[in-house]
Amino acid sequence: MDNGSGADDKSVLDYVANDVTALKARLGTSDQAILDQHLASIRAVEHEMWCHLQQCAVLEARRLALGAIRHYDRAPPAAGNRAHLRRGGEGRATVAK
């Protein structure tokens, strides 16, 4: 299972594959089917965990990216606060009399 971490990405079942093969050789057909169902369940749980970890990583990356630009995501000030810009007052100095 590839989780992108660079760590050992093997399934727990990869570590016991030889033991599973030896056990299956000693089991009857119906017990082999039950064992296969259990192994499939373990793989399904691993897959769910991997998907959850990937989702958490994506959400964390998104949170970090949006946190850096959060102040740009705010609503603009009310029109009354910008009235001086429309009049061209943004570059004029106020003259005291």
C-alpha positions in Angstrom: 0.0 0.0 0.0 1.5 3.3 -1.1 0.9 6.1 1.4 3.4 8.5 -0.1 5.3 8.8 3.1 8.4 7.0 1.9 8.0 4.6 4.8 7.5 0.9 4.4 4.3 0.7 2.4 3.6 -3.0 2.7 0.3 -4.4 3.9 0.4 -6.3 7.1 -0.6 -9.3 5.0 2.6 -9.0 3.0 4.5 -9.8 6.1 2.5 -13.0 6.8 2.1 -14.2 3.3 4.3 -17.3 3.8 2.4 -18.2 7.0 -0.9 -17.8 5.2 0.2 -20.0 2.4 1.3 -22.7 4.8 -1.9 -22.5 6.8 -4.1 -22.7 3.6 -2.3 -25.9 2.6 -3.5 -27.5 5.9 -7.1 -26.2 5.7 -10.1 -27.7 3.9 -11.9 -25.9 1.1 -14.6 -24.2 3.3 -12.0 -23.1 5.9 -9.8 -21.6 3.1 -12.8 -19.6 1.9 -13.4 -18.3 5.4 -9.7 -17.4 5.7 -9.8 -15.6 2.4 -12.8 -13.6 3.6 -10.9 -12.6 6.7 -7.9 -11.6 4.6 -10.1 -9.5 2.3 -11.6 -7.8 5.4 -8.1 -6.9 6.6 -7.2 -5.5 3.2 -10.4 -3.4 3.2 -9.6 -2.0 6.6 -6.1 -1.1 5.5 -7.5 0.6 2.4 -10.0 2.6 4.5 -7.2 3.7 6.8 -5.0 4.7 3.8 -7.9 6.7 2.3 -8.5 8.5 5.6 -4.8 9.3 6.0 -4.8 10.7 2.4 -7.9 12.7 3.0 -6.4 14.2 6.2 -3.2 15.1 4.4 -5.1 16.9 1.7 -7.2 18.7 4.2 -4.2 19.8 6.2 -2.4 21.0 3.0 -5.5 22.9 2.1 -5.7 24.4 5.5 -2.1 25.5 5.4 -2.4 27.0 2.0 -5.6 28.9 2.8 -4.2 30.0 6.1 -1.5 31.9 4.3 -4.0 33.9 2.2 -6.8 34.1 4.7 -6.8 37.9 4.9 -7.5 38.1 1.2 -10.5 35.9 1.6 -12.4 38.4 3.7 -15.3 40.5 2.3 -14.4 44.0 1.1 -15.2 46.9 3.4 -18.5 48.6 3.0 -18.9 51.2 0.2 -18.8 54.1 2.7 -15.3 53.2 3.7 -14.1 53.5 0.1 -15.7 56.8 -0.7 -12.5 58.7 -0.5 -11.0 56.4 -3.2 -13.8 57.3 -5.7 -13.2 61.0 -5.1 -9.5 60.7 -5.8 -8.6 61.4 -2.3 -6.2 58.5 -1.9 -3.2 60.5 -3.0 -4.1 63.9 -1.5 -2.6 65.1 1.7 -5.0 66.8 4.1 -4.1 70.4 4.5 -4.6 71.9 8.0 -5.8 75.5 8.1 
